[in-house]
Amino acid sequence: MNTGDDVQIVTFVVGAQEFAFDILQVERILRYEKPAELPQAPDFLEGVIRYEGGAIPVVDLRKRLEVPAERREETRLMVLSLDGERIGIVVDAVREVLRIDAGAIAPPPPMVRGLAAVYIAGIVAHGERTVVLLNARRLLTATERLALEGARR
């Protein structure tokens, strides 16, 4: 990302932490509806919902990030479009769209390693807030993507 370029991000909450996705990855934000469960689905996969004449898999980001949370009135389903594939992501609440300078996105600190580091695209300091920018394409491993392909059929 070049400094001087503006990036728009959609901020949302999972547990007590504020996260964001690049707005170009977010197709739509829907009220939460319970997905249809799939037999023998991986733990992270809640099921599928009907969307624009088809079915899309729904991943609970709270389970993915190992954050306990219950469904509330503010719980939302973010529909992401990743390389032509759509996926639903369950989050606790969607906050706002922010326009930030791409140069304001710092790399994750070196002490963030392992599973969490894989998901993090950067850290954004916005006023008093610290927003963790997630790399939506990395939320699922190649193996998990194959499992989702099987779930779609």
C-alpha positions in Angstrom: 0.0 0.0 0.0 1.4 3.4 -1.0 1.4 6.3 1.4 -0.9 9.0 0.3 -3.6 6.6 -0.9 -6.8 6.5 1.0 -8.2 3.1 2.0 -11.8 2.6 3.2 -12.3 0.0 5.9 -15.5 -1.4 7.6 -15.0 -1.6 11.3 -16.7 -4.2 13.5 -16.5 -5.7 16.9 -15.8 -9.3 18.0 -15.7 -9.7 21.8 -14.0 -6.6 23.2 -11.8 -5.9 20.2 -12.4 -3.7 17.1 -11.5 -5.2 13.8 -11.9 -4.2 10.1 -12.0 -5.5 6.6 -11.1 -3.6 3.5 -14.4 -2.2 2.2 -13.7 -3.7 -1.3 -14.1 -7.2 0.3 -17.4 -6.4 2.0 -20.4 -7.0 -0.3 -23.3 -6.6 2.1 -24.1 -6.4 5.8 -27.2 -8.4 6.9 -29.0 -8.9 10.2 -28.0 -12.2 11.7 -30.2 -15.2 10.8 -29.5 -18.7 11.9 -27.9 -20.7 9.1 -29.1 -24.1 8.0 -26.8 -26.5 9.7 -24.7 -29.0 7.6 -24.0 -32.5 8.8 -20.4 -33.3 9.6 -19.4 -29.6 9.0 -16.1 -28.4 10.5 -16.5 -26.6 13.8 -15.9 -23.1 12.4 -18.7 -23.5 9.9 -22.1 -22.5 11.2 -23.9 -23.7 8.1 -25.3 -22.0 5.0 -27.7 -19.2 4.3 -29.7 -18.5 1.1 -28.3 -15.5 -0.6 -29.1 -14.1 -4.1 -30.5 -17.4 -5.4 -27.7 -19.6 -4.0 -26.3 -20.7 -0.7 -23.2 -19.3 1.0 -21.2 -20.8 3.9 -21.3 -18.9 7.2 -18.2 -18.8 9.4 -18.5 -17.6 13.0 -15.5 -15.2 13.4 -15.9 -15.4 17.2 -15.1 -19.2 17.1 -12.4 -18.6 14.6 -10.7 -16.0 16.9 -11.6 -18.1 20.0 -13.7 -15.3 21.6 -16.8 -16.3 23.6 -19.9 -14.3 22.7 -23.6 -14.7 22.5 -25.9 -13.5 19.8 -27.4 -10.1 20.5 -29.6 -7.6 18.7 -26.4 -6.1 17.1 -25.0 -9.4 15.8 -24.5 -9.1 12.1 -23.6 -11.2 9.1 -21.0 -9.7 6.8 -21.1 -11.1 3.3 -17.5 -11.0 1.9 -16.6 -11.5 -1.7 -13.1 -13.1 -2.0 -11.8 -13.9 -5.4 -15.3 -14.5 -6.7 -16.3 -16.6 -3.8 -18.8 -15.4 -1.2 -18.7 -16.2 2.4 -20.7 -15.0 5.4 -18.9 -13.9 8.6 -20.7 -13.6 11.9 -19.6 -10.6 14.0 -20.9 -9.0 17.2 -21.6 -5.6 15.7 -20.7 -3.5 12.7 -19.5 0.0 13.6 -18.7 2.3 10.7 -16.8 2.9 7.5 -13.5 4.8 8.0 -11.4 6.4 5.4 -7.7 6.2 6.4 -4.4 6.9 4.8 -2.8 3.6 3.7 0.4 4.8 5.4 -1.4 4.7 8.7 -1.6 0.9 8.6 1.2 -0.5 10.7 2.4 -4.1 10.3 1.5 -6.3 13.2 4.1 -6.2 16.0 6.8 -9.0 15.9 5.5 -10.5 19.2 2.2 -11.4 17.4 2.9 -14.8 16.1 1.2 -18.0 15.2 -2.5 -18.3 14.4 -3.4 -14.7 15.1 -0.5 -13.2 13.0 -1.8 -15.2 9.9 -5.1 -13.3 10.0 -3.7 -9.8 10.6 -3.1 -7.5 7.7 -2.1 -4.5 9.9 -2.9 -2.3 12.9 -4.7 1.0 12.5 -4.5 3.7 15.2 -7.5 5.9 14.8 -7.8 8.6 17.5 -7.9 6.7 20.8 -8.9 3.4 19.1 -6.8 0.6 17.9 -8.3 -1.3 15.0 -7.0 -4.7 13.8 -7.2 -4.9 10.1 -7.9 -8.5 9.1 -6.8 -10.3 5.9 -10.1 -11.9 4.9 -8.5 -14.2 2.4 -6.4 -15.8 5.2 -9.4 -16.5 7.5 -9.7 -19.9 6.0 -6.9 -22.3 5.2 -6.7 -24.1 1.8 -8.0 -27.3 3.5 -10.9 -25.4 5.0 -11.8 -23.8 1.6 -12.0 -27.4 0.2 -14.3 -28.4 3.1 -16.5 -25.4 2.2 -16.5 -26.4 -1.5 -17.8 -29.8 -0.4 -20.5 -28.1 1.8 -21.7 -26.0 -1.2 -22.6 -29.1 -3.2 
